[in-house]
Amino acid sequence: MKIRQTLIILLAFVTCLQAWAQTSLRTGKDYAVFFYVTKFQPGWPALPETETEAKALKAELESNYGFTCKLVPNPTKQQIREELASWNNRLGPDDQVLYFFSMHGFYRPASDLGYLVAADGKYEDRYSESYLNYNDLRPYFSECKARHILVALDACYSGSFGTTRERARPDAPDYAQAPDCAAQLNNALRYSGRQYLCSGNKDARTPAKSAFAAKFLEALRKGPSADGLLFFDDLTYWLGKVRNPEPENGAFAGHEPAGDFVFVRNNACAPAPDRDGDGVPDATDQCPDTWGSQANGCPPDIQADNTAADLAAWKSAKQQNTEAAYRAYLRQFPQGEFKDLANSSLRQFEAEAARQRDNTAWEVAVEKNTAEGYKKYLADFPVGLHRSEADAKLKAVEKPDNMVFIQGGTFQMGSNDGESDEKPVHSVTVGDFYIGKYEVTQGQWRGVMGIDPPYLHNKGCDQCPVDRVSWDDVQEFIKKLNQQTGLKYRLPTEAEWEYAARGGNQNSNYQYAGSNSIDAVAWYSSNYKTTNAFGDQKTTSPVGSKLPNDLGLHDMSGNVNEWCSDWYGSDYYKNSPSSNPTGPTSGSKRVQRGGAWNVSPRQCRVANRDYYTPNNRDLYLGFRLAR
C-alpha cells in the first residue's frame, strides 16, 4: 500500500456555452496539466507508477479528445503554485482545463486538513509547513478564467477535501433526455458547478498502482455515448466499479445544481447514418429501412392521446409542490406541456437551497466571530448574500487592537526544575487564539470603565499596566469591553498563557519570556529602582519598555502578575487534559502568571505558577486580554 491521496475530481463550470452545432467545436481549447512525483524526500516511498499513469491519460486525451497536454514531473510546492499561476495568465474564458495531481498525501485529523506532498515535502513535518494544503489551491482555481476546470488529486485520505459527500451514483440528469447531441451539450453546460469524485473517504488509502486512475482511463476509452460525449454521471458509473476503497462524490463551494462537465471526443455530435431519415441512427434502428417515430426506429401502433395523463401528472405535482414531485413529472413527461413550469419551479427550489446554504455559512462565521471565519465565508461565497456584512465584520475583528494571533500547537507544559505544582511536565495542545501584545494599561481601563480602579497603586501613568484589580474587577471590565466592541474578549487560560510566553509553536527553551537574561525582558526586584520611569519609586513601568518574546509579546515576565481564567489546583498537572485544558471545575483561588516588579527572577519564569482569591487586589496584580 502507498500513502496516496484518493482521486478527487472537482468540476468547475461557469455560465452556459453558446449552442453547439452537431459537427462544430466551440471557440475555446482543451488543456491538461499533469503534476506527478516519483521521487520524494528521504522517508517517503518512491511512486514510479505515477509517471506511467499520467502519460497514459495524456496520450488518450491528446489522441482522442484533442487536448493540449503538459507534464510537470517532480514539482516542488512552490513550482506547483507558479505553474498554476502561469496557466491562469494563459487561459481564456472559453477554454477548458484539467489539472491532475498524483503524489503522496497527508491528513491531519485534529484540524481536518488534507495536504499534497510535493517533491520537497519533508517526511516528518510536524506542522505540515512543507506540504500543500488543499485550501492553498482555492485562490488559484478561483482566479482561473477558464469556464471549465476539472481537478483530479490522486493520493491518500483525499476525502477530507469535500463537504457534501455521497457514496451512491447520482440520479441520471435531466439533460440526458435531450433529443440530440447538441442539445445535451447545451443543457449540461448551462450551469456552473463545483463537484468532486474521490476514490475513498478522508481515512482511506489506495494501492501503489491506482485502480481509480485505471478506471478513469477506462471511462475515457469506453464510456462515451454513441455521439462521443462522456458526462460526469457516466464517469461516476465507471468509477463506481471500484469497491475498495469505495468512491465518494459530492459538491463544494460555488456549485450550482444541474451543472456538469463533459468530455467531448474528436468528431463528436457528427450525424450518424440514418437511411430512412427518422432520426434514429441505423446502428440502433430496429427498422432501418422504414420511417418510424418510436425510439427503436419502428412505426408506432396508433396510440391514444396522452395529454390527459400529462395534465393529471402536472396537477398532482403542483398540488404536492415538492422538488421530488416536479422531478417525477419531468421524468414521466420530459417534453410535456408543463415542462417549462416544472423547470421554473425546480429553479426556485434550487435557489432557495442555495440561499439556505449561504445563510447557514454566515451563521457559522458569526458564531466563530474571527477573522478566519469571515474570510472562509467570503472564500466560499464570494458573491454571497452577506458579503457586505462579512467585510464589515472582518474589518472589526482585524482592527489594530494590539492583539497578536497565536497559531495553536503542542508544547511541554511545566518544569522539572520548578516547584511541585509545576510537575509533572506534560504534553498540551491548544487551538488558535489571540492574546494582548501588552498588559492592559491604566489608559485602556479608563477608556472602557470611565474611571480609574478605586485602589490604583501607580497613578498618573496611562502607559503603565493597570494594577490592584481583582479577578472579579477584570470580569466587569471584559463585560463592558465586549458590549462596546461586539467582540468576545476574555482572560487567557493558564495553558494558553504559558504557550504564548514560550513563543507558541516555536517552543523556545528560555527560562523567561523571550530570553535567558531576565534584565533584557522583565522588570523585577533587582532592576525596577534604577531604570523605572518614575525614578526610584517602587512600582510598575510603562508596558513595552523591555524586549518582546519570539511572538512580539511584551512583559510576559515581570512588571505585573497577570490573572488567568483557571481555578488553581496544586496537583492539576497530574490529570490535566491533553487538549485545551481549562483548569479544575471549581476552587477558591484563581491562577496568576508571569511574576511582577517586586519579585525574584525565579518567580518570573514562564513555568512559575501563582494564585490568589478572586477578590484580592494587590499592588502587583494586573492582566492581559485574550480573544
Helices and strands as residue ranges (DSSP letters): E 5-13, E 30-36, H 49-64, E 68-73, H 77-90, E 96-102, E 104-108, E 113-117, E 132-133, H 134-143, E 148-155, G 158-160, E 164-166, G 174-177, H 181-188, E 193-198, H 211-222, E 229-231, H 232-239, E 248-251, E 262-264, H 307-320, H 323-332, H 339-368, H 371-380, H 387-397, E 403-406, E 409-413, G 420-422, E 426-430, E 433-436, H 442-449, H 471-485, H 494-501, G 504-506, H 518-521, H 528-531, E 561-567, G 572-574, E 590-593, G 601-604, E 610-612, E 621-622
